[in-house]
Amino acid sequence: MIKDIKSLRKKLKAGTARGIDYEKLTEEAVSLGLFNPSWYEEHYGRTFSSNVEAFKDYIRKSRFAPVNPSPAFDTETYHRTYMDVFHGQVSPLLHYLLHGRQEGRTYAPYAPRWSPRNALRPRREVSHEAEKLKVAACLHIFYNDFIDRFAHALNEFPVELDVLLTLASEELVAHAKRTFGQHPKVKNLEIRVVPNRGRNFGPMLVEYAEMLQEYDLFCHLHSKKSLYSGKEQTQWADYLTEYLLRDPAVAAGILNSFAEDDELGVYYPTTFWMMPTWVNHLTMNTPYMRKWEEELGLYRNSGFLSYPAGGMFWARPRALKDLLSKRWAYEDFPEEPLPNDGSMLHALERVVGNVAEKRGYKEFFYYPATGQFTRDYSYIFSSYQGSGLEQHLPAIQAHECISFDVFDTLVRREYTVPDYAKLKLGQQLVDSGRVHSAKAFVDIRNEAELALRKQANFKGDVDIRDIYKEVGKTLGISDHDATYLMQEEFELDLKMIQAKNEMVELFNHLGSTGHKLWVISDTYYTRGQVGLMLKKAGVSVPYRLMVSSAEQKRKDNGTMWHMVKHDLADEGIQRHLHIGDNVVADAQLPGDLGLTTFHILHPMDKWKALDFPEVLQGDDALDETQILKWGKLISQVGRNPFIGE
């Protein structure tokens, strides 16, 4: 099977059709009802000279995009079911026709995982108004082969435009001049050779920020390659190039949308469909986001958000004036090497939309699966759609060992807010005259915890018993009284602990069917205290419990995951899955170590996904009136981590 995929990939490389009879395959696909040329044209806004040309268009795009050939065949389902076909960069329908049928592989009917709530319907042929726009493509090229890739992408672009290049070395200049200088769609060409600093944003902002303000619109792309599965993968770059520049119907729709609606400021295709479910999130970039938000006067973003993943987009320069009017230098950007995530550049791509919205502009997107433009940002939660865990049970059960997070995964708090138990304890201390306000006690309690972390240079973790020894010193009470307060905080929190019923049922089911179960939590609570919480939630099967206060290792800094990986190897466990709600601690960090993860929505994230009002943020998070008003409702909404139950 691998040999077949390699052979197909070789035939398709660089667009060659040698060895493939497209006319015969088109007829066969149509006769089987798997390719419907008229449906394909209408669905994706294109008109082709023949059925064969339409089929070729599908075969090329379906290597990297979730486009579908008919209502009978779903491209994304085939790729997700047969990852060898995806990593081979082969069209699902082409593979099915040539090899999949004989191998007993199956397909599913077209079933988009998300549908826009408010589709935009721009014309797919460029309008007279759009033709008058002054347009530039700002391209940063690090890899030589992208010179030809980008030039080829411009072949069917619906208007002429200027090209502003930044190149990684002098060796690329001659090739770039020859290729773009003679391109029929390129009116004017600018070339700058730049240092390897600032990734794609640095060269654009340092070299062209001022010039870009002379245009009505500009497109920013850069050469991007991903390495996984042991070889170069181009699907992400191909996907972004296709739906930013190459597809003429989409390009016309972009230009027409900007020309028709002055409120539109930024465009990009929805996030590449094979990215992790949680990629539309701040992830490790929160501190860098806060710096950008403070510097640019932006509203504070939290959790999930829509942004141009990969840093490529169309924009109206006026919408990004706060970025383009600043005088930039390469020294403003960090030097290489940079981490895979967690830097000011990863944060910068996440504030592009926010910068535009500050000036009153809106973002819009293109969703290839349905062929629609939209302003509906809820695509960021599309991977969490579903009625419940049943649809995921076979995949979960395929693992020998399954580990679970605790808080907001197996258990939930009745009023959502973790600090509410501390606030209630503070109210008791106000009544006894030991503190002047409940919030003041929460500050004392949390400052004691922070002080212990600083003393330990933020290594290991802290224990609630040690925290209350520090609290006792601040309040001037005995160790005995401090221990009583510690137990009271725990008892108040335990009283509000409730089960996430579906998750606990899953846990108990897995235990009853012979799976090894581990429970892993970053918490100051003791192992015994967490065990009592799990017992109250209804956990009734054996499990191994790892809590950071006892292990002196944490998930959110990776140390716990190194221990988990070591223990899995020691026990000879090859099929392990971790389930949790924290994007960084439960998904990103273990994933970086090669561990398999299944991310579920935190109750607050589900609340946001359902487009409910933003509540319990900032000072409101410790306002008891707000906690009582919203906290219980959020907890109830988040009981099931899926959208659509």
C-alpha positions as CSV (number, residue, x, y, z in Angstrom):
1,M,0.0,0.0,0.0
2,I,2.8,2.4,0.9
3,K,4.5,1.5,-2.5
4,D,1.2,2.4,-4.3
5,I,1.1,5.8,-2.5
6,K,4.7,6.6,-3.3
7,S,4.1,5.7,-6.9
8,L,1.0,7.9,-7.1
9,R,2.9,10.8,-5.4
10,K,5.7,10.5,-7.9
11,K,3.3,10.7,-10.8
12,L,1.6,13.7,-9.4
13,K,4.8,15.6,-8.3
14,A,5.1,19.0,-10.0
15,G,1.6,18.5,-11.5
16,T,2.7,15.9,-14.0
17,A,0.0,13.5,-15.3
18,R,2.3,10.9,-16.7
19,G,1.0,7.4,-16.2
20,I,-2.5,8.6,-15.3
21,D,-5.4,8.5,-17.8
22,Y,-7.5,11.4,-16.5
23,E,-10.1,11.1,-19.2
24,K,-10.8,7.4,-18.3
25,L,-10.7,8.2,-14.6
26,T,-13.1,11.1,-15.0
27,E,-15.6,8.9,-16.8
28,E,-15.3,6.2,-14.2
29,A,-15.7,8.6,-11.3
30,V,-18.8,10.2,-12.9
31,S,-20.3,6.7,-13.7
32,L,-19.8,5.7,-10.0
33,G,-21.5,8.9,-8.9
34,L,-18.4,10.0,-7.0
35,F,-17.6,13.0,-9.2
36,N,-20.4,15.4,-10.2
37,P,-18.9,18.1,-12.5
38,S,-21.8,20.5,-12.4
39,W,-22.1,20.2,-8.6
40,Y,-18.4,20.8,-8.3
41,E,-18.5,23.9,-10.5
42,E,-21.5,25.4,-8.7
43,H,-20.1,24.5,-5.2
44,Y,-16.7,26.1,-5.8
45,G,-17.6,29.0,-8.1
46,R,-15.6,27.8,-11.1
47,T,-16.3,27.1,-14.7
48,F,-14.1,24.6,-16.5
49,S,-13.7,23.8,-20.2
50,S,-14.4,20.1,-19.7
51,N,-15.3,17.5,-17.1
52,V,-11.7,16.3,-17.3
53,E,-10.4,19.8,-16.4
54,A,-12.8,20.0,-13.5
55,F,-11.7,16.6,-12.3
56,K,-8.0,17.6,-12.5
57,D,-8.8,20.7,-10.5
58,Y,-10.3,18.5,-7.7
59,I,-7.5,16.0,-7.8
60,R,-4.9,18.8,-7.4
61,K,-6.7,20.6,-4.6
62,S,-7.8,17.6,-2.6
63,R,-4.2,16.7,-1.9
64,F,-4.2,19.6,0.6
65,A,-7.7,21.0,1.0
66,P,-11.1,19.5,2.1
67,V,-12.8,20.1,-1.3
68,N,-15.3,17.5,-2.3
69,P,-16.1,16.0,-5.7
70,S,-19.8,15.4,-5.2
71,P,-22.3,14.8,-2.4
72,A,-21.3,11.1,-2.4
73,F,-17.6,11.4,-1.4
74,D,-16.1,13.3,1.6
75,T,-12.4,14.2,1.1
76,E,-11.6,15.0,4.7
77,T,-13.1,11.8,6.1
78,Y,-11.0,9.7,3.7
79,H,-7.8,11.6,4.6
80,R,-8.5,11.4,8.3
81,T,-9.3,7.7,8.1
82,Y,-6.3,6.9,6.0
83,M,-3.4,9.1,7.2
84,D,-1.0,7.3,4.9
85,V,-2.8,8.8,2.0
86,F,-2.7,12.3,3.6
87,H,1.0,12.0,4.4
88,G,1.6,10.7,0.8
89,Q,0.0,14.0,-0.4
90,V,-2.4,12.1,-2.7
91,S,-6.0,13.0,-3.6
92,P,-8.4,10.7,-1.7
93,L,-10.7,10.0,-4.7
94,L,-7.7,9.3,-7.0
95,H,-6.3,6.9,-4.4
96,Y,-9.7,5.2,-4.0
97,L,-10.2,4.7,-7.7
98,L,-6.7,3.4,-8.4
99,H,-6.0,1.4,-5.2
100,G,-8.5,2.0,-2.4
101,R,-11.3,-0.2,-3.8
102,Q,-9.0,-3.2,-4.3
103,E,-7.6,-2.7,-0.8
104,G,-11.1,-2.7,0.8
105,R,-11.0,0.9,1.9
106,T,-14.3,2.7,2.3
107,Y,-15.5,6.3,1.8
108,A,-18.2,8.4,3.4
109,P,-20.7,10.9,1.8
110,Y,-20.0,14.6,1.9
111,A,-20.5,15.9,5.4
112,P,-18.9,19.2,6.3
113,R,-17.8,19.4,9.9
114,W,-19.0,23.0,10.1
115,S,-21.3,25.3,8.2
116,P,-21.1,29.1,8.3
117,R,-24.0,30.8,10.1
118,N,-23.9,33.8,7.8
119,A,-22.3,33.2,4.4
120,L,-21.1,36.1,2.3
121,R,-21.9,35.8,-1.4
122,P,-19.4,37.9,-3.5
123,R,-19.3,37.4,-7.3
124,R,-16.6,35.0,-8.4
125,E,-15.6,37.1,-11.4
126,V,-13.8,40.3,-10.6
127,S,-16.0,43.4,-10.6
128,H,-15.2,46.7,-12.2
129,E,-14.8,48.3,-8.8
130,A,-12.4,45.6,-7.7
131,E,-10.3,46.0,-10.9
132,K,-9.6,49.6,-9.9
133,L,-8.0,48.6,-6.6
134,K,-4.3,49.2,-6.2
135,V,-3.0,45.8,-5.1
136,A,0.3,44.4,-3.9
137,A,1.6,41.0,-3.0
138,C,4.2,41.2,-0.3
139,L,6.1,37.9,-0.5
140,H,8.9,36.7,1.9
141,I,10.9,33.9,0.3
142,F,13.4,31.8,2.2
143,Y,13.3,28.7,0.0
144,N,14.3,29.0,-3.7
145,D,11.5,26.7,-5.0
146,F,8.9,29.1,-3.7
147,I,9.9,31.7,-6.3
148,D,8.3,29.5,-9.0
149,R,5.5,28.4,-6.7
150,F,4.3,31.9,-6.0
151,A,4.8,33.0,-9.6
152,H,2.7,30.1,-10.8
153,A,0.0,31.0,-8.2
154,L,-0.3,34.4,-9.9
155,N,-0.9,33.0,-13.4
156,E,-4.7,33.2,-13.1
157,F,-4.9,36.1,-10.6
158,P,-7.8,38.2,-11.8
159,V,-6.0,41.6,-11.8
160,E,-2.5,43.0,-12.3
161,L,-0.6,43.8,-9.1
162,D,2.8,44.9,-7.7
163,V,5.1,42.4,-6.1
164,L,7.2,43.3,-3.2
165,L,9.8,40.6,-2.4
166,T,12.0,40.0,0.5
167,L,14.6,37.3,-0.2
168,A,16.7,35.4,2.3
169,S,19.9,35.6,0.2
170,E,21.6,37.3,-2.8
171,E,21.6,33.9,-4.6
172,L,17.8,34.2,-5.0
173,V,17.8,37.6,-6.7
174,A,18.6,36.6,-10.3
175,H,15.9,33.9,-10.2
176,A,13.4,36.2,-8.7
177,K,14.0,39.0,-11.2
178,R,13.8,36.6,-14.1
179,T,10.6,35.0,-12.9
180,F,8.6,37.9,-11.6
181,G,10.1,40.6,-13.8
182,Q,8.6,38.9,-16.9
183,H,5.4,37.8,-15.3
184,P,2.3,39.1,-17.2
185,K,0.4,39.8,-14.0
186,V,3.2,41.8,-12.3
187,K,3.2,45.6,-12.9
188,N,6.0,46.6,-10.7
189,L,8.6,44.6,-8.8
190,E,10.6,45.5,-5.7
191,I,13.3,43.2,-4.3
192,R,15.1,43.5,-0.9
193,V,17.6,41.0,0.5
194,V,17.0,40.6,4.2
195,P,18.6,39.0,7.3
196,N,17.2,35.9,8.8
197,R,15.4,37.8,11.6
198,G,11.8,38.4,12.3
199,R,10.6,35.4,10.3
200,N,8.0,36.6,7.8
201,F,6.7,39.7,9.8
202,G,10.1,41.3,10.3
203,P,11.0,41.7,6.6
204,M,7.5,42.9,5.7
205,L,7.4,45.5,8.4
206,V,11.0,46.7,8.2
207,E,11.2,46.9,4.4
208,Y,7.7,47.7,3.2
209,A,5.5,49.0,6.1
210,E,5.6,52.6,4.7
211,M,5.2,51.5,1.1
212,L,2.2,49.2,1.8
213,Q,0.2,52.2,3.0
214,E,0.1,53.5,-0.6
215,Y,-2.1,50.5,-1.6
216,D,-5.8,49.7,-1.3
217,L,-5.1,46.1,-0.5
218,F,-2.1,43.8,0.0
219,C,-1.5,40.1,0.4
220,H,1.2,38.8,2.7
221,L,2.6,35.3,2.1
222,H,5.8,33.6,2.9
223,S,7.5,30.3,2.0
224,K,6.6,27.7,4.5
225,K,7.6,24.1,4.8
226,S,6.6,21.5,7.4
227,L,8.6,18.4,8.3
228,Y,6.7,15.5,9.8
229,S,6.1,11.8,8.9
230,G,9.8,11.7,7.9
231,K,9.6,13.9,4.8
232,E,8.7,17.4,3.6
233,Q,5.0,18.2,3.7
234,T,3.7,21.1,1.6
235,Q,0.0,20.8,2.2
236,W,-0.3,23.7,4.7
237,A,1.7,26.0,2.4
238,D,-0.3,24.8,-0.7
239,Y,-3.6,25.4,1.2
240,L,-2.7,29.0,2.1
241,T,-1.3,29.8,-1.3
242,E,-4.4,28.3,-3.0
243,Y,-6.9,30.3,-1.0
244,L,-5.0,33.5,-0.9
245,L,-3.6,33.8,-4.4
246,R,-4.0,30.8,-6.8
247,D,-7.7,30.0,-7.1
248,P,-9.1,32.7,-9.4
249,A,-12.7,32.3,-8.2
250,V,-11.6,32.7,-4.5
251,A,-9.2,35.6,-5.4
252,A,-12.1,37.4,-7.3
253,G,-14.3,36.8,-4.2
254,I,-11.7,38.3,-2.0
255,L,-11.2,41.4,-4.1
256,N,-14.9,41.9,-4.7
257,S,-15.7,41.6,-1.0
258,F,-13.1,44.3,-0.1
259,A,-14.4,46.5,-2.9
260,E,-18.1,46.1,-1.9
261,D,-17.8,46.4,1.9
262,D,-15.6,49.1,3.4
263,E,-15.9,47.5,6.9
264,L,-13.9,44.5,5.8
265,G,-10.3,44.8,6.9
266,V,-8.6,41.4,7.0
267,Y,-9.1,38.1,5.1
268,Y,-7.7,34.6,5.4
269,P,-8.9,31.1,4.8
270,T,-10.1,29.1,7.8
271,T,-7.3,27.3,9.7
272,F,-5.7,24.4,7.9
273,W,-8.0,21.5,8.5
274,M,-5.3,19.0,9.7
275,M,-3.9,21.3,12.4
276,P,-4.6,20.2,16.0
277,T,-8.1,20.9,17.3
278,W,-6.8,23.5,19.8
279,V,-4.6,25.5,17.4
280,N,-6.9,28.5,17.4
281,H,-5.9,29.4,20.9
282,L,-3.4,31.7,22.7
283,T,-1.4,28.5,23.6
284,M,2.0,29.5,25.1
285,N,1.7,33.1,23.8
286,T,-0.2,34.8,26.6
287,P,2.7,36.9,28.0
288,Y,3.7,38.0,24.5
289,M,0.0,38.7,23.6
290,R,-0.3,41.0,26.7
291,K,2.8,43.0,25.6
292,W,1.3,43.5,22.1
293,E,-2.1,44.4,23.5
294,E,-0.6,46.9,25.8
295,E,1.7,48.4,23.2
296,L,-1.0,48.7,20.5
297,G,-3.9,49.6,22.8
298,L,-5.9,46.4,22.0
299,Y,-8.6,44.7,23.9
300,R,-7.4,41.6,25.9
301,N,-7.9,38.3,24.2
302,S,-8.2,35.1,26.1
303,G,-8.5,31.4,25.3
304,F,-9.7,30.6,21.8
305,L,-9.5,33.1,19.0
306,S,-9.6,33.4,15.2
307,Y,-6.3,34.4,13.6
308,P,-4.3,33.7,10.4
309,A,-2.5,30.6,11.5
310,G,0.7,30.6,9.5
311,G,0.8,34.4,9.4
312,M,-0.6,34.8,5.8
313,F,-3.5,37.1,4.9
314,W,-5.0,39.9,2.9
315,A,-5.5,43.2,4.5
316,R,-6.6,46.8,3.9
317,P,-3.6,48.8,4.9
318,R,-5.8,51.3,6.8
319,A,-7.0,48.4,9.0
320,L,-3.4,47.7,10.0
321,K,-2.3,51.3,10.4
322,D,-1.2,50.7,14.0
323,L,1.4,48.2,12.7
324,L,2.3,49.8,9.4
325,S,2.8,53.3,10.7
326,K,5.4,52.3,13.3
327,R,9.1,52.6,12.4
328,W,10.5,49.1,12.6
329,A,14.0,47.7,12.8
330,Y,15.3,44.1,12.7
331,E,16.5,44.5,16.3
332,D,12.8,44.8,17.3
333,F,12.5,41.1,16.6
334,P,14.0,38.1,18.4
335,E,17.0,36.3,17.0
336,E,16.9,32.7,15.7
337,P,16.6,30.0,16.7
338,L,13.0,30.5,17.9
339,P,10.7,27.9,19.5
340,N,7.9,26.2,17.6
341,D,5.5,28.3,19.7
342,G,5.7,30.9,22.3
343,S,7.3,34.1,21.0
344,M,6.5,37.6,20.1
345,L,6.1,36.6,16.4
346,H,3.7,33.8,17.2
347,A,1.7,36.4,19.3
348,L,1.9,38.9,16.5
349,E,0.0,36.8,14.0
350,R,-2.7,36.3,16.7
351,V,-3.3,40.1,17.1
352,V,-3.6,40.9,13.4
353,G,-7.4,40.7,13.5
354,N,-7.5,42.6,16.8
355,V,-5.5,45.4,15.3
356,A,-8.0,45.8,12.5
357,E,-11.0,45.6,14.8
358,K,-9.6,48.4,17.0
359,R,-10.0,50.6,13.9
360,G,-13.5,49.4,13.3
361,Y,-12.8,46.8,10.6
362,K,-14.0,43.2,10.4
363,E,-12.3,39.9,9.5
364,F,-13.7,37.5,6.9
365,F,-12.8,34.0,5.9
366,Y,-13.1,31.3,3.2
367,Y,-14.1,27.7,4.2
368,P,-13.1,25.3,1.4
369,A,-15.3,22.4,2.4
370,T,-18.5,24.4,1.6
371,G,-16.9,26.9,-0.8
372,Q,-18.3,29.8,1.2
373,F,-17.0,33.2,2.4
374,T,-18.2,34.2,5.9
375,R,-17.6,36.4,8.9
376,D,-18.5,33.6,11.2
377,Y,-15.5,32.9,13.5
378,S,-17.1,29.8,15.1
379,Y,-15.1,27.6,12.7
380,I,-12.4,27.7,15.5
381,F,-14.6,25.3,17.4
382,S,-15.6,23.1,14.5
383,S,-13.5,20.1,15.8
384,Y,-15.5,20.1,19.1
385,Q,-18.9,19.7,17.3
386,G,-20.8,16.5,18.2
387,S,-23.4,15.0,20.4
388,G,-21.0,13.3,22.9
389,L,-18.3,10.8,23.6
390,E,-19.9,7.9,21.8
391,Q,-18.5,9.0,18.5
392,H,-15.0,9.0,20.0
393,L,-15.3,5.8,22.1
394,P,-13.8,3.4,19.5
395,A,-10.7,5.5,19.1
396,I,-10.3,6.0,22.8
397,Q,-10.7,2.3,23.6
398,A,-8.0,1.5,21.1
399,H,-5.4,2.7,23.7
400,E,-4.1,0.4,26.4
401,C,-3.6,3.2,28.9
402,I,-5.7,6.3,29.2
403,S,-4.8,9.2,31.5
404,F,-7.2,11.9,32.5
405,D,-6.8,15.4,33.9
406,V,-9.0,16.1,37.0
407,F,-10.4,19.6,37.2
408,D,-12.8,20.5,34.4
409,T,-12.2,17.1,32.9
410,L,-13.5,14.5,35.4
411,V,-14.8,17.0,37.9
412,R,-16.3,20.5,37.8
413,R,-16.9,23.1,40.3
414,E,-20.5,24.1,40.9
415,Y,-19.8,27.8,40.4
416,T,-16.9,27.3,37.9
417,V,-14.5,29.8,39.6
418,P,-11.6,28.0,41.2
419,D,-11.0,30.8,43.8
420,Y,-14.6,30.8,45.1
421,A,-13.8,28.4,48.0
422,K,-11.0,30.9,49.0
423,L,-13.5,33.8,48.8
424,K,-16.0,31.9,51.0
425,L,-13.3,31.2,53.5
426,G,-12.4,34.9,53.4
427,Q,-16.0,35.7,54.3
428,Q,-15.8,33.6,57.4
429,L,-12.6,35.4,58.4
430,V,-14.2,38.8,57.9
431,D,-17.0,37.7,60.3
432,S,-14.4,36.7,62.9
433,G,-12.5,40.0,62.4
434,R,-9.2,38.4,61.1
435,V,-9.3,40.1,57.7
436,H,-11.1,43.3,56.5
437,S,-12.5,41.8,53.3
438,A,-12.9,38.4,51.6
439,K,-11.0,39.5,48.6
440,A,-8.1,40.6,50.8
441,F,-7.9,37.1,52.2
442,V,-7.8,35.6,48.6
443,D,-4.9,38.0,47.9
444,I,-3.1,36.8,51.1
445,R,-3.8,33.2,50.3
446,N,-2.5,33.5,46.7
447,E,0.5,35.6,47.6
448,A,1.6,33.0,50.1
449,E,1.4,30.4,47.3
450,L,3.4,32.6,44.9
451,A,6.0,33.3,47.6
452,L,6.6,29.6,48.0
453,R,7.0,29.1,44.3
454,K,9.5,32.0,44.1
455,Q,11.5,30.4,47.0
456,A,11.7,27.2,45.0
457,N,12.7,29.1,41.8
458,F,9.4,27.9,40.3
459,K,10.7,24.3,40.3
460,G,8.6,21.4,41.5
461,D,5.3,22.4,43.0
462,V,3.8,23.5,46.3
463,D,1.5,21.8,48.8
464,I,-1.6,23.4,50.4
465,R,-0.3,22.5,53.8
466,D,2.8,24.6,53.3
467,I,0.8,27.4,51.8
468,Y,-1.3,27.7,54.9
469,K,1.8,27.8,57.1
470,E,2.7,30.9,55.2
471,V,-0.9,32.2,55.5
472,G,-0.7,31.6,59.3
473,K,2.5,33.8,59.5
474,T,0.7,36.6,57.7
475,L,-2.4,36.4,59.8
476,G,-0.4,35.9,63.1
477,I,-2.1,32.6,64.0
478,S,-0.8,29.3,65.2
479,D,0.1,26.3,63.0
480,H,-2.9,24.5,64.4
481,D,-5.3,27.3,63.4
482,A,-3.6,27.5,60.0
483,T,-4.1,23.8,59.4
484,Y,-7.8,24.3,60.3
485,L,-8.1,27.0,57.7
486,M,-6.4,24.8,55.1
487,Q,-8.9,22.0,55.8
488,E,-11.7,24.5,55.7
489,E,-10.7,25.7,52.2
490,F,-10.6,22.1,51.0
491,E,-13.9,21.3,52.6
492,L,-15.6,24.3,51.0
493,D,-14.1,23.3,47.6
494,L,-15.0,19.7,48.0
495,K,-18.6,20.6,48.8
496,M,-18.8,22.4,45.4
497,I,-17.2,19.5,43.5
498,Q,-19.5,17.8,41.0
499,A,-19.0,15.1,38.4
500,K,-18.7,15.7,34.7
501,N,-21.0,12.8,34.3
502,E,-20.2,11.7,30.8
503,M,-16.5,11.9,31.5
504,V,-16.8,9.9,34.8
505,E,-19.0,7.3,33.0
506,L,-16.3,7.0,30.3
507,F,-13.6,6.6,33.0
508,N,-15.5,3.9,34.9
509,H,-16.4,2.1,31.6
510,L,-12.7,2.0,30.6
511,G,-11.7,0.7,33.9
512,S,-14.3,-2.1,33.8
513,T,-13.0,-3.2,30.4
514,G,-9.5,-3.7,31.5
515,H,-7.8,-0.4,30.5
516,K,-5.0,1.0,32.6
517,L,-6.2,4.3,34.0
518,W,-4.0,7.2,35.2
519,V,-5.1,10.5,36.7
520,I,-2.7,13.4,36.4
521,S,-3.3,16.8,37.9
522,D,-1.4,20.1,38.5
523,T,-2.7,21.0,41.9
524,Y,-1.6,22.2,45.4
525,Y,-4.1,19.7,46.9
526,T,-2.6,16.5,48.3
527,R,-3.0,13.1,46.7
528,G,-5.6,12.1,49.4
529,Q,-7.6,15.3,48.9
530,V,-7.8,14.8,45.2
531,G,-8.8,11.1,45.8
532,L,-11.7,12.3,47.9
533,M,-12.9,14.6,45.2
534,L,-12.8,11.8,42.6
535,K,-14.7,9.5,45.0
536,K,-17.4,12.2,45.4
537,A,-17.6,12.5,41.6
538,G,-18.4,8.8,41.4
539,V,-15.0,7.3,40.2
540,S,-15.3,3.7,41.2
541,V,-12.5,1.8,39.4
542,P,-8.8,1.5,40.2
543,Y,-6.4,4.1,38.9
544,R,-3.0,5.5,39.4
545,L,-3.0,9.1,40.8
546,M,-0.2,11.5,40.0
547,V,-0.6,15.0,41.5
548,S,2.1,17.7,41.1
549,S,2.2,18.6,44.9
550,A,3.4,15.0,45.6
551,E,5.4,14.3,42.4
552,Q,7.1,17.7,42.4
553,K,6.6,17.8,38.7
554,R,4.0,19.7,36.7
555,K,2.2,19.2,33.4
556,D,2.3,22.9,32.5
557,N,6.1,23.0,32.4
558,G,6.6,19.6,30.8
559,T,8.3,17.9,33.7
560,M,5.4,15.7,34.5
561,W,5.1,14.6,30.9
562,H,8.8,13.6,30.8
563,M,8.0,11.4,33.9
564,V,4.9,10.0,32.2
565,K,6.8,9.1,29.0
566,H,9.5,7.4,31.1
567,D,7.0,5.4,33.1
568,L,5.1,4.3,29.9
569,A,8.4,3.0,28.5
570,D,9.2,1.2,31.7
571,E,5.9,-0.5,31.7
572,G,6.1,-1.3,28.0
573,I,2.9,0.6,27.3
574,Q,2.9,1.6,23.6
575,R,-0.7,2.9,23.2
576,H,-1.4,5.7,25.6
577,L,-3.9,8.6,25.3
578,H,-4.3,11.6,27.6
579,I,-7.6,13.5,27.9
580,G,-7.8,17.0,29.4
581,D,-9.1,20.5,29.0
582,N,-6.0,22.7,29.2
583,V,-4.7,23.5,25.8
584,V,-1.0,23.9,26.9
585,A,-0.8,21.5,29.8
586,D,-3.0,18.7,28.5
587,A,-2.5,18.9,24.7
588,Q,0.4,21.0,23.4
589,L,3.2,20.0,25.8
590,P,2.5,16.3,25.8
591,G,2.0,16.4,22.1
592,D,5.4,18.0,21.6
593,L,6.9,14.9,23.4
594,G,5.1,12.6,21.0
595,L,2.3,11.6,23.4
596,T,-1.2,11.2,21.9
597,T,-3.8,13.6,23.3
598,F,-7.5,14.2,23.1
599,H,-8.4,17.8,24.0
600,I,-11.9,18.6,25.4
601,L,-13.4,22.1,26.0
602,H,-13.1,23.8,29.3
603,P,-16.6,25.0,30.5
604,M,-15.5,28.7,29.9
605,D,-14.4,27.8,26.4
606,K,-17.6,26.0,25.6
607,W,-19.5,29.1,26.9
608,K,-17.5,31.2,24.4
609,A,-18.1,28.7,21.6
610,L,-21.8,29.1,22.1
611,D,-21.4,32.9,21.7
612,F,-22.7,33.7,25.2
613,P,-21.7,37.0,26.9
614,E,-18.2,37.3,28.3
615,V,-18.5,37.0,32.0
616,L,-16.4,36.3,35.2
617,Q,-13.4,38.1,33.7
618,G,-11.1,40.4,35.5
619,D,-12.5,41.8,38.7
620,D,-15.8,40.1,38.1
621,A,-14.1,36.7,38.6
622,L,-14.2,37.4,42.4
623,D,-17.4,39.3,42.5
624,E,-19.8,36.9,44.4
625,T,-22.9,38.5,42.8
626,Q,-21.4,37.7,39.3
627,I,-20.3,34.2,40.5
628,L,-23.7,33.3,41.7
629,K,-25.4,34.8,38.6
630,W,-23.2,33.1,36.0
631,G,-20.9,30.5,37.6
632,K,-23.5,27.8,38.0
633,L,-24.9,28.2,34.5
634,I,-21.4,28.0,33.0
635,S,-20.7,24.9,35.0
636,Q,-23.9,23.3,33.7
637,V,-23.3,24.3,30.1
638,G,-19.8,22.8,30.4
639,R,-20.8,19.6,32.0
640,N,-20.6,17.9,28.6
641,P,-17.5,19.1,26.7
642,F,-19.0,18.8,23.2
643,I,-21.0,21.4,21.3
644,G,-24.4,20.2,20.1
645,E,-25.4,17.6,22.8
